[in-house]
């Protein structure tokens, strides 16, 4: 036992130090990138999500792909917001829905919306397969319309996704750089005021994920997500096989494939996409467990990254570090955190041996708080500055909620590992909730959008 304590404490110290360095480096790089571009942290804090084509330069043809399985509650407003684009086409991929998803999409989407119908048994085989079917349709349309694949962008949107006002005016100019193969927008949670869970999801996306993504611009290794994900069609054509894999995180898989091929992946603080947050703990665990499983499975592609002699050292290191996070930090930390708590209790006498009066106790507690809650303090400040409407109380609560919400990450990481051991790769879809003012079609309405069957 005398040897066990120092060994495990040393391991815990190493893991804590590495995770803290990684977190602070990622956040610091993001804030430095914003300052370098003379952009304030609060940019887009009060953005609206109603007119994505405002001031659009119309320099690219854009195809919006919206995979749908029983999305009647939200698809209407999504396609309606995408309908005004003069050089865009929206393809709603109806993955054998049981509800009126297709009917609502046709009614609200207008003439530039196509409903791609997938039928069982080929349907419901994963988001990647649905996107690949739509990609085949895009290739045919691009050829028929005589469009240049290098000037064609494909944007993947969730069924509940909304682009911020003027989003295209900020996204399209970035693709004028021929090295840029993809771009991911920051995510805002639309129903963040519903409860604690939705507010915490907004906190994670808006104060952590977005900032670290800005930092990854330095290496051009921004990670792609499944909502607000833009890719250049010519970049997709240069991949080996179909763009999207059967992975549970097909977006991360695509990002790796594009980076290995030498493309730069970007983001911008001037545009964003919003979506619904999950409102129940059970559904949130299911969603995050799937994300963890996909991320952990993608770890095997570190081998592909290291085999590629054309990748710069900075890109190789950043990509490898990002893919290793669940294995090096989340899983070990779930054990080591409780070991340190146990040590703190059973060896309280040695832990507080420095105390010889009130002043030393206060100094020690302050030092312990700063070291333990450094990420909480930083993210509290960032979240408040990202959106002044949040309020100081909510920002402090969200920052310190990490201590409790870590258990969600622990449960999801270990649940994902168990599913991997069992060979379970089934797709657990995130259910949506109807929103006030959501557009829906009546059964008697006349369809305005085209409908085509899936190609396979």
PyMOL commands that set and color helices and strands:
alter all, ss='L'
color gray80, all
select helices_A, chain A and resi 2-36+75-82+101-109+127-145+149-151+167-174+196-218+233-237+250-260+281-307+313-346+348-351+358-372+374-386+388-390+392-400+402-422
alter helices_A, ss='H'
color red, helices_A
select strands_A, chain A and resi 61-68+88-95+113-118+152-156+162-163+180-184+186-189+229-232+264-266+272-275+450-453
alter strands_A, ss='S'
color yellow, strands_A
deselect
rebuild
show_as cartoon
